[in-house]
Amino acid sequence: MTKTGAALIGLVLLCGTSALCAESENLLKNASFEDDKQRWGFLEPGDIVADSAHANAGSKAVRVTYDRKFADGRGFFRIAQSVRDLEAGEELTLSIWIKTRDLVGKATVVAKFWIDRKADKFEAYFVPRSVSGTTPWQEYVDKVVVPEGFNGHLQVVLLVFGNAKSGEAYFDDLCLTRGDVSEHLRKRLDAIQAIADKVEKWEALTAFAAGKLLLKADPSLTKEARDGIALLLKDPAVQKEHNASAWMNHVLEMEQKARRWRSENRKKHELAVVAASYRNVSRRFKSTRAGERCAAAFERLCEELGVRAPAR
């Protein structure tokens, strides 16, 4: 780390109290920084320094000190931790304690829900919008909802921004908790049960039953979902879709393995085999959704391999 970054990160000592959430319920680890930097990624230059004067609860907190701009002129600092195993539609509560002293800039915490990392697409919640100037320790709390299209990766980011030039920002005692898991999944399952189309309902129930979050919910929800799947599979159209999906998933695994080859010639050969497999599944299960997806995958691979796909 370079000193020209101009931001000092301090783990500070305190005497004080705070209404902290139960550690077992907090989705963030080392949320009070008692274990220094563990579980947190410091995404901009900075140093660890000792300071016995400040903290909200426990014995440590994060301090960001600006005595001049960053070398790149942005006056920007980030500390982040990743959280996974969340589902779209879940309601979370995010809270943090922040204190500032003569801060020319803005301090906040951001819940950054990634949707597409390659396209740099995400949805973000700021809690609070910003804190600047001189403020005592204050807790900021807000509800955040996991957005649709969420790819499973949430970053909780401590942020000082706004071309910060001077002053200090302190962060301590973060808490990220989920609402009642069973209540959330009950609403989802009720919505699925209301789907009229049997194939669509089977697909939704299958995805629901495979969710990791279900392991933390009322077991009766798992039973209801599995019973619903078993009942739907008695329908010939649903059974055909089930078989088509099984074949499609098999070919998807083939494609994943083919892309691991380092030799470009071998990879191209294997992908050609995969393309033919997609075509075969699409022909065998032409009237199914999985069959249509395989047909689209066949055309995609033909384009990638520079081969003209025959008309459907």
C-alpha positions in Angstrom: 0.0 0.0 0.0 1.2 3.5 -0.8 1.1 6.5 1.5 0.3 8.8 -1.5 -3.3 7.4 -1.4 -3.9 9.9 1.5 -6.6 7.8 3.2 -5.8 6.3 6.6 -7.9 3.4 7.8 -7.9 3.2 11.5 -9.1 0.4 13.8 -10.1 2.5 16.8 -10.7 1.7 20.5 -13.7 2.8 22.4 -15.8 2.8 25.5 -19.5 2.8 24.7 -22.7 0.8 24.0 -24.8 0.0 21.0 -28.0 -2.0 20.3 -26.2 -4.6 18.2 -28.0 -7.4 16.3 -27.4 -11.0 17.3 -24.2 -12.3 15.7 -26.0 -15.4 14.6 -28.6 -13.4 12.7 -26.1 -11.0 11.1 -25.2 -11.9 7.5 -22.1 -9.9 7.7 -19.0 -11.3 9.4 -16.7 -9.2 11.6 -19.3 -6.5 11.4 -17.8 -4.6 14.3 -14.2 -4.9 13.1 -13.1 -6.6 16.3 -11.0 -8.9 14.1 -9.3 -6.1 12.2 -9.6 -6.5 8.4 -10.8 -10.1 8.4 -13.7 -10.7 5.9 -13.4 -7.1 4.5 -11.7 -6.1 1.3 -10.0 -2.7 1.3 -10.5 -1.7 -2.3 -8.4 1.5 -2.2 -5.0 2.4 -0.7 -4.9 2.7 3.1 -3.1 1.7 6.3 -4.1 0.3 9.6 -3.4 2.6 12.5 -4.1 2.4 16.2 -6.3 5.0 17.9 -7.7 4.7 21.5 -10.1 7.7 21.2 -13.0 6.6 19.1 -15.4 3.7 18.4 -19.1 3.0 18.9 -19.2 -0.4 20.6 -16.7 -3.2 21.3 -13.1 -2.1 21.0 -12.6 -1.1 17.3 -14.1 0.6 14.4 -12.9 1.7 10.9 -11.6 5.3 10.5 -11.0 6.9 7.1 -8.9 10.1 7.4 -8.5 12.5 4.4 -5.7 15.0 4.7 -5.4 15.5 0.9 -6.9 14.1 -2.3 -6.0 10.6 -3.6 -3.1 10.6 -6.0 -5.6 10.0 -8.8 -7.7 13.0 -7.8 -10.9 11.1 -7.1 -11.0 11.5 -3.3 -12.7 8.1 -3.1 -12.5 5.2 -0.6 -14.2 1.8 -0.4 -14.3 -1.1 2.0 -16.4 -4.1 1.0 -17.7 -7.5 2.1 -19.6 -10.0 -0.1 -22.8 -11.8 0.9 -24.3 -14.7 -1.0 -27.2 -17.2 -0.7 -29.9 -14.5 -1.1 -33.0 -14.7 -3.3 -34.8 -12.1 -5.4 -37.7 -10.6 -3.5 -36.2 -11.1 -0.1 -36.5 -8.2 2.3 -33.4 -7.3 4.3 -32.6 -4.7 7.0 -29.3 -2.9 6.8 -28.0 -0.7 9.6 -24.7 1.0 10.4 -23.3 3.5 12.9 -21.4 6.5 11.3 -19.6 9.4 12.8 -17.8 12.2 10.9 -15.5 15.1 11.8 -15.0 18.0 9.5 -15.6 15.7 6.5 -15.5 17.5 3.2 -17.1 14.7 1.2 -19.8 12.1 1.9 -19.9 8.9 3.9 -22.4 6.1 3.5 -22.9 2.4 3.2 -24.1 0.8 -0.1 -25.9 -2.5 -0.6 -24.8 -3.3 -4.2 -26.8 -6.1 -5.8 -25.0 -7.5 -8.8 -27.2 -8.5 -11.8 -24.5 -8.8 -14.5 -20.8 -8.3 -13.6 -19.6 -8.4 -17.2 -22.0 -5.7 -18.2 -21.3 -3.8 -14.9 -25.1 -4.0 -14.2 -26.3 -3.7 -10.6 -28.9 -2.1 -8.3 -27.7 -0.1 -5.3 -29.2 1.1 -2.0 -27.5 3.9 -0.1 -28.1 3.8 3.7 -28.0 6.7 4.4 -27.8 8.8 1.3 -24.8 10.6 2.7 -23.2 12.0 5.9 -20.8 14.9 5.9 -19.5 17.7 8.1 -19.3 16.9 11.8 -21.8 14.5 13.3 -21.8 12.3 16.4 -22.3 8.5 16.3 -25.7 7.9 14.8 -27.3 4.7 13.6 -28.8 4.6 10.1 -31.3 1.9 9.2 -33.3 1.0 6.1 -35.1 -1.8 4.4 -33.6 -3.1 1.2 -35.2 -5.6 -1.2 -33.2 -8.1 -3.3 -34.0 -7.1 -6.9 -35.2 -9.3 -9.7 -32.4 -10.7 -11.9 -30.0 -10.8 -8.9 -27.1 -13.1 -9.7 -26.5 -14.2 -6.1 -23.7 -11.7 -5.2 -24.3 -8.8 -2.9 -21.5 -6.4 -1.9 -21.9 -4.3 1.2 -19.6 -1.3 0.7 -18.5 1.3 3.1 -18.0 4.4 1.0 -16.5 7.9 1.3 -16.9 9.8 -2.0 -17.8 13.2 -3.4 -14.2 14.3 -4.2 -13.4 14.1 -0.5 -10.6 16.5 0.5 -10.3 16.5 4.3 -11.8 15.3 7.5 -12.6 11.9 9.0 -15.4 9.3 8.7 -15.9 6.4 11.2 -17.9 3.2 10.5 -18.9 0.6 13.1 -21.4 -2.1 14.0 -23.0 -3.0 10.7 -25.9 -5.3 10.7 -27.6 -7.1 7.8 -30.5 -9.3 8.6 -33.2 -11.0 6.5 -36.9 -11.0 7.3 -38.8 -14.1 8.2 -37.5 -16.7 5.6 -40.6 -18.9 5.9 -42.9 -15.9 5.4 -41.0 -14.8 2.3 -41.1 -18.3 0.8 -44.7 -18.8 1.7 -45.6 -15.8 -0.4 -43.5 -17.1 -3.3 -45.0 -20.6 -3.1 -48.6 -19.1 -3.0 -47.8 -17.2 -6.2 -46.5 -20.3 -7.9 -49.5 -22.4 -6.8 -51.7 -19.8 -8.5 -50.1 -20.3 -11.9 -52.6 -21.8 -14.3 -50.3 -23.3 -17.0 -49.1 -26.7 -15.7 -45.7 -26.7 -17.4 -44.9 -23.2 -16.2 -46.1 -24.2 -12.7 -43.9 -27.3 -12.8 -40.8 -25.2 -13.8 -41.5 -22.7 -11.0 -42.0 -25.4 -8.4 -38.8 -27.2 -9.5 -36.7 -24.1 -9.2 -38.4 -23.3 -5.8 -37.6 -26.7 -4.4 -34.0 -26.5 -5.5 -33.4 -23.2 -3.6 -30.8 -23.2 -0.8 -32.9 -20.8 1.2 -35.6 -23.5 1.6 -33.3 -25.4 3.9 -33.7 -22.5 6.5 -37.5 -22.4 6.2 -40.5 -24.4 7.6 -40.1 -28.0 6.3 -43.8 -28.0 5.3 -42.9 -25.7 2.4 -40.5 -28.2 1.0 -43.1 -31.0 1.3 -45.8 -28.9 -0.3 -43.5 -28.1 -3.3 -42.4 -31.7 -3.8 -45.9 -33.0 -3.5 -47.0 -30.4 -6.1 -44.2 -31.5 -8.5 -45.1 -35.2 -8.1 -48.8 -34.4 -8.9 -47.9 -32.3 -11.9 -45.6 -35.0 -13.3 -48.7 -37.3 -13.7 -49.7 -35.0 -16.6 -48.2 -36.3 -19.9 -47.3 -32.8 -21.2 -45.4 -32.0 -17.9 -43.7 -35.4 -18.0 -42.5 -34.7 -21.5 -41.2 -31.3 -20.5 -39.4 -32.9 -17.5 -37.7 -35.4 -19.8 -36.7 -32.7 -22.3 -35.3 -30.6 -19.4 -33.2 -33.5 -18.2 -31.7 -33.9 -21.7 -31.1 -30.2 -22.0 -29.3 -30.0 -18.7 -27.2 -33.0 -19.7 -26.1 -31.1 -22.9 -25.5 -27.9 -20.9 -23.0 -29.9 -18.8 -21.4 -31.1 -22.0 -21.0 -27.5 -23.1 -19.4 -26.5 -19.8 -16.9 -29.3 -20.1 -16.1 -28.5 -23.7 -15.3 -24.9 -22.8 -12.6 -26.0 -20.3 -10.3 -27.3 -23.1 -7.2 -25.2 -23.5 -6.6 -26.4 -27.0 -8.7 -24.2 -29.3 -9.0 -26.9 -31.9 -10.1 -29.5 -29.4 -12.6 -27.0 -27.9 -14.0 -26.2 -31.3 -14.4 -30.0 -32.0 -16.2 -30.6 -28.7 -18.5 -27.6 -29.1 -19.5 -28.9 -32.5 -20.5 -32.2 -30.8 -22.5 -30.1 -28.3 -24.2 -28.2 -31.0 -25.3 -31.5 -32.7 -26.6 -32.7 -29.3 -28.6 -29.5 -28.9 -30.1 -30.0 -32.3 -31.0 -33.6 -31.6 -32.8 -32.7 -28.3 -34.6 -29.8 -30.1 -35.9 -32.2 -32.7 -36.9 -35.0 -30.3 -38.7 -32.6 -28.0 -39.8 -30.0 -30.6 -43.1 -29.0 -28.9 -41.5 -28.4 -25.5 -40.0 -25.3 -23.9 -36.7 -27.1 -23.3 -36.7 -28.1 -27.0 -37.1 -24.5 -28.0 -34.2 -23.5 -25.7 -32.0 -26.2 -27.3 -32.9 -25.0 -30.8 -31.8 -21.5 -29.7 -28.6 -22.9 -28.2 -27.9 -24.8 -31.4 -28.2 -21.6 -33.4 -26.0 -19.7 -30.9 -23.2 -22.3 -31.2 -23.4 -22.4 -35.0 -22.9 -18.6 -35.0 -19.9 -19.0 -32.6 -18.4 -21.7 -34.7 -18.9 -19.9 -38.0 -21.3 -22.5 -39.3 -24.6 -21.7 -41.0 -27.5 -23.2 -39.0 -30.2 -24.9 -41.1 -33.7 -23.3 -41.0 -35.9 -24.7 -38.3 
